Amino acid sequence: MAETPRIENRKARQYYEFLEFVEAGIALTGPEVKSVRAGQVSFGDSYVECRGGEAFVLGMRIAPYDRGGYAAQDPDRDKKLLLHSREIRMLTARIEQKGLTVVPLKMYFKHGRIKVELALARGRKLHDQREELKRRAEARDTERELARN
């Protein structure tokens, strides 16, 4: 059996500071699942919005499956998240706090089902981003020096 992809939103780690994590299912059509298996997912500037007691991922692009048949799917449609109502209420309450948002971090298969890891996040300021990049570069240099010796 082929290795199933684990698709990550690398850009989110740069722009956000994560406070909490939640795992959710996602409602997809058959051709979309095939595209996810092929790793054709782009997170871009995706985020989660709660409306009408349901949660949706906006801005996530799942490329159309090339052998998808006659039923063409809109690759940029809002995708419904499968969460318990208490989880949706908790996310809605936290989103309403100033400066917090929910962003998708990873998409992966778990027991044959597609799961999305969500993070409650606070946006980083530009100087925080630069500080983080500096810290990572220093850690990398230190590791390199230790490996040399």
KELO-638060 format. One record per atom (N, C-alpha, C): x, y, z; residue in three letters. Coordinates in steps of 0.001 Angstrom, whole numbers, padded with zeros to 6 digits, always signed. Atoms other than C-alpha are relative to their C-alpha. Example, Ala and Ser with C-alpha at 12.3 -4.5 7.8 and 13.67 -1.06 7.14 Angstrom:
<rs>
+000890-001190+000000ALA +012300-004500+007800ALA +000900+001200+000000ALA -000820-001190-000060SER +013670-001060+007140SER -000770+001090+000730SER 
</rs>
This chain:
<rs>
+000844-001185+000000MET +000000+000000+000000MET +000886+001243+000000MET -000793-001221+000138ALA +001309+003433-000947ALA -000127+000878+001249ALA -000022-000937-001129GLU +002252+005973+001684GLU -000986+001139-000268GLU +000943-001101+000173THR -000537+008500+002200THR +000668+001304+000423THR -000707-001251-000278PRO +000545+012135+002190PRO -000434+000656+001298PRO +000290-000841-001155ARG +000719+014406+005190ARG +000320+001414-000471ARG -000160-001310+000593ILE +000152+017890+003850ILE +000023+001040+001118ILE -000160-000968-001079GLU +001341+020789+006021GLU -000089+001430-000510GLU +000084-001433+000268ASN +000676+024522+006100ASN +001223+000644+000649ASN -001256-000493-000576ARG +004265+025696+006591ARG -000036+001502+000250ARG +000057-001452-000116LYS +003435+029357+006126LYS -000649+000442+001325LYS +000711-000359-001232ALA +001143+029357+009176ALA +000958+000109+001179ALA -000942-000029-001119ARG +004055+028629+011545ARG +000783+001313+000034ARG -000736-001255+000069GLN +005748+031792+010338GLN -000860+001181+000448GLN +000850-001159-000226TYR +002766+034122+010666TYR -000836-000047+001278TYR +000876+000130-001163TYR +000957+032779+013741TYR +000711-000646+001184TYR -000421+000643-001247GLU +001604+031812+017340GLU -001181-000878+000426GLU +001084+000938-000250PHE -000444+028697+018225PHE -000284-000131+001495PHE +000417+000079-001392LEU -002434+028496+021450LEU -000616-001359+000326LEU +000676+001284-000213GLU -004591+025334+021110GLU -000115-000740-001314GLU +000134+000828+001197PHE -004958+022437+018686PHE -001273-000828+000084PHE +001228+000792+000091VAL -008116+020619+017516VAL +000084-000843-001256VAL +000053+000867+001176GLU -008519+017649+015173GLU -001437-000066-000485GLU +001347+000015+000561ALA -011505+017714+012819ALA -000021-000844-001263ALA +000212+000655+001278GLY -012901+015648+010002GLY -000379+001059-001013GLY +000362-000951+001041ILE -013678+017290+006670ILE -000873-000716-001021ILE +000932+000583+000965ALA -016552+016655+004242ALA +000487+000305-001413ALA -000509-000154+001361LEU -015156+016075+000737LEU -000748-000934-000944LEU +000571+000887+001011THR -016412+014560-002507THR +001057-001031-000397THR -000922+001061+000419GLY -014836+011441-004052GLY +001207+000494-000776GLY -001163-000500+000744PRO -012666+013250-006633PRO +000927+000867+000857PRO -000845-000804-000883GLU -011450+015633-003914GLU +000884-000895+000864GLU -000788+000941-000803VAL -010318+012672-001800VAL +001162-000533-000833VAL -001067+000482+000891LYS -008357+011355-004797LYS +001090+001071-000144LYS -000984-001078+000109SER -006688+014767-005167SER +000815+000138+001275SER -000722-000069-001271VAL -005797+014800-001458VAL +001012-001141+000078VAL -000943+001134+000018ARG -004253+011328-001814ARG +001202+000284-000882ARG -001094-000365+000905ALA -002180+012740-004682ALA +000807+001178+000540ALA -000739-001096-000620GLY -001065+015581-002380GLY -000249+001343-000651GLY +000268-001228+000742GLN -002693+018314-004489GLN -000887+000955+000809GLN +000719-000921-000882VAL -003795+020593-001645VAL +000877+001213+000242VAL -000714-001240-000277SER -002822+024220-001205SER -000752+000751+001094SER +000641-000699-001100PHE -003536+025935+002103PHE -000101+001500-000264PHE +000030-001435+000287GLY -002675+029442+000893GLY -000272+000800+001259GLY +000386-000816-001153ASP -004310+031939+003247ASP -001300-000531+000585ASP +001244+000606-000473SER -006926+029506+004517SER -000218+000257+001486SER +000392-000203-001395TYR -008806+030000+007769TYR -001358-000639+000212TYR +001274+000627-000353VAL -011871+028650+009588VAL -000998+001084+000393VAL +001080-000925-000338GLU -015165+030502+009818GLU -001176-000817+000524GLU +001173+000661-000565CYS -018127+029477+011989CYS -001232+000816-000343CYS +001253-000688+000326ARG -021604+030324+010725ARG -001145-001000+000035ARG +001183+000851-000070GLY -025012+028878+011423GLY +000217-001285+000771GLY -000251+001195-000793GLY -023680+026423+013989GLY +000869-001029-000695GLY -000906+000894+000726GLU -021264+024891+011461GLU +001324+000714-000227GLU -001331-000564+000242ALA -017557+025386+010761ALA +000429-000345-001420ALA -000447+000182+001376PHE -016074+025827+007276PHE +001435+000477-000138PHE -001343-000459+000352VAL -012534+026102+005902VAL -000140+000820-001274VAL +000033-000880+001161LEU -012228+029020+003497LEU +001422+000215-000497LEU -001308-000296+000577GLY -009326+029613+001121GLY +000883-001209-000245GLY -000786+001205+000259MET -008124+026001+000931MET -000343-000493-001406MET +000225+000443+001383ARG -007669+024808-002652ARG +000391-001465-000141ARG -000267+001396+000344ILE -007969+021140-003583ILE -000129-000081-001511ILE -000026+000002+001462ALA -006956+020788-007225ALA -000985-001019-000556ALA +000938+000962+000601PRO -009514+019116-009523PRO +000730-001284-000393PRO -000576+001303+000357TYR -008863+015416-010036TYR -000108-000155-001508TYR -000016+000014+001467ASP -007842+014928-013667ASP -000914-001068-000607ASP +000913+001032+000510ARG -009933+011751-014062ARG -001295+000009+000812ARG +001155-000145-000874GLY -012843+013083-012017GLY -001339-000222-000658GLY +001273+000245+000673GLY -015508+012424-014662GLY -000696+001289-000365GLY +000783-001133+000490TYR -018283+014737-015707TYR -000332+001018+001092TYR +000399-000895-001095ALA -019012+016250-012266ALA +001195+000821+000457ALA -001123-000872-000375ALA -016458+019066-012104ALA -000303+000682+001322ALA +000160-000587-001333GLN -015948+020328-008551GLN +000748+001327+000051GLN -000672-001279-000178ASP -015113+023927-007666ASP +001153-000192+000986ASP -001137+000266-000891PRO -011577+023687-006218PRO +000095+000973+001180PRO -000110-001011-001054ASP -012023+026827-004082ASP -001240+000086+000883ASP +001233-000070-000790ARG -015378+025988-002482ARG +000309-000084+001491ARG -000141+000107-001450ASP -015873+026269+001284ASP -000217-001455+000393ASP +000088+001406-000409LYS -015265+022863+002879LYS -000477-000083+001441LYS +000605+000126-001322LYS -017370+021843+005856LYS +000871-000868+000898LYS -000740+000769-000995LEU -015561+020676+008988LEU -000976-000813+000832LEU +000835+000885-000797LEU -016972+017792+010994LEU +000475+000062+001446LEU -000333-000211-001407LEU -016876+018855+014640LEU -001259-000165+000837LEU +001125+000032-000929HIS -019075+018352+017683HIS -000477+001434+000228HIS +000566-001342-000194SER -021387+021278+018437SER +000701+000746+001135SER -000691-000684-001101ARG -019576+021996+021718ARG +001367+000517-000463ARG -001281-000471+000537GLU -016266+022254+019803GLU -000208+001245-000867GLU +000297-001165+000840ILE -017853+024669+017319ILE -000308+001207+000871ILE +000307-001103-000912ARG -019238+026776+020174ARG +001273+000537+000652ARG -001264-000411-000619MET -015796+026825+021834MET +000830+000810-000999MET -000769-000732+001014LEU -014098+027890+018582LEU -000626+001356-000291LEU +000696-001265+000265THR -016750+030556+017932THR +000278+001012+001105THR -000265-000897-001131ALA -016260+032011+021415ALA +001428+000516-000040ALA -001411-000412+000045ARG -012484+032086+020991ARG +000283+000927-001187ARG -000213-000842+001179ILE -012648+033605+017477ILE -000482+001416+000279ILE +000548-001324-000300GLU -014750+036463+018838GLU +000923+000816+000889GLU -000999-000739-000770GLN -011878+037363+021187GLN +000878+000771-000975GLN -000785-000849+000897LYS -009710+040086+019750LYS +001317-000656-000420LYS -001276+000443+000527GLY -006882+038983+017507GLY +000192-001500-000145GLY -000151+001448+000132LEU -007565+035230+017478LEU -000698-000494-001269LEU +000575+000625+001174THR -008274+033081+014442THR +000279-001499+000063THR -000241+001440+000076VAL -008417+029374+013584VAL +000542-000292-001388VAL -000634+000319+001278VAL -006067+028133+010862VAL +000235-001500-000099VAL -000335+001408+000190PRO -005656+024660+009366PRO +001517-000164-000116PRO -001449+000228+000016LEU -002143+023274+009935LEU +000403-001191-000847LEU -000365+001245+000686LYS -002091+019738+008554LYS -001249-000685-000510LYS +001057+000869+000498MET -004227+017399+006493MET +000639-001375-000169MET -000582+001330+000025TYR -003646+013673+006865TYR -001108-001051+000086TYR +000932+001111-000106PHE -005317+010276+006789PHE +000180-000679+001348PHE -000027+000710-001272LYS -006227+008536+010038LYS -001088-001063-000067LYS +000923+001123+000099HIS -007855+005098+009892HIS -000891+000124-001237HIS +000736-000092+001250GLY -008897+005740+006283GLY -000840+001255-000163GLY +000782-001232+000080ARG -010512+009111+006993ARG +000953+001198-000042ARG -000831-001203+000092ILE -009167+012547+006164ILE -000267+000874+001221ILE +000082-000864-001182LYS -008444+014681+009212LYS +000764+001290-000279LYS -000661-001298+000092VAL -007464+018335+009495VAL +000358+000425+001414VAL -000399-000531-001301GLU -005448+019653+012418GLU -000153+001510-000054GLU +000257-001430-000078LEU -006678+023119+013349LEU +000739+000574+001198LEU -000655-000668-001126ALA -004929+025626+015580ALA -000677+001331+000254ALA +000449-001314-000420LEU -006343+028526+017520LEU +001265+000847+000072LEU -001264-000719+000162ALA -003780+031183+016669ALA -000164+001500+000173ALA -000081-001456-000104ARG -002745+034756+017301ARG +001058+000440-001004ARG -000938-000489+001014GLY -001055+036707+014511GLY +001258+000558+000624GLY -001279-000540-000483ARG +002616+037511+014993ARG +000263+001349-000637ARG -000439-001282+000547LYS +003961+040994+014545LYS +001259-000253-000827LYS -001139+000163+000892LEU +006690+041531+011944LEU +001297-000209+000773LEU -001244+000151-000762HIS +009426+041911+014584HIS +000055-001372+000678HIS +000020+001349-000577ASP +008309+038635+016223ASP +000405-001033-001038ASP -000355+000924+001078GLN +008604+036874+012858GLN +001507+000012-000228GLN -001448-000113+000223ARG +012128+038190+012374ARG +000779-000632+001143ARG -000648+000578-001180GLU +013077+037186+015912GLU +000003-001530-000088GLU +000131+001450+000136GLU +011810+033642+015301GLU +000955-000535-001062GLU -000921+000432+001055LEU +013785+033352+012049LEU +001448+000049+000479LEU -001353-000118-000549LYS +016936+034577+013830LYS +000304-001144+000965LYS -000174+001060-000991ARG +016455+032086+016662ARG +000206-001349-000689ARG -000140+001270+000725ARG +016001+029202+014201ARG +001342-000106-000705ARG -001296-000002+000688ALA +019104+030221+012209ALA +001136-000270+000993ALA -001024+000234-001018GLU +021188+030309+015403GLU -000005-001454+000455GLU +000105+001405-000417ALA +019895+026880+016448ALA +000591-000914-001065ALA -000550+000797+001105ARG +020775+025490+013013ARG +001518+000069-000013ARG -001459-000172-000019ASP +024302+026945+013198ASP +000634-000763+001158ASP -000499+000726-001167THR +024790+025483+016684THR +000012-001499-000269THR +000073+001436+000336GLU +023669+022047+015494GLU +001113-000383-000970GLU -001052+000261+000982ARG +026071+022268+012550ARG +001359-000075+000662ARG -001279-000019-000716GLU +028982+023140+014851GLU +000161-001257+000860GLU -000062+001194-000827LEU +028160+020282+017231LEU +000218-001256-000862LEU -000163+001150+000884ALA +027926+017834+014326ALA +001421-000097-000555ALA -001365-000025+000514ARG +031342+018926+013041ARG +000996-000542+001005ARG -000951+000401-001057ASN +033068+018231+016382ASN -000195-001406+000452ASN 
</rs>
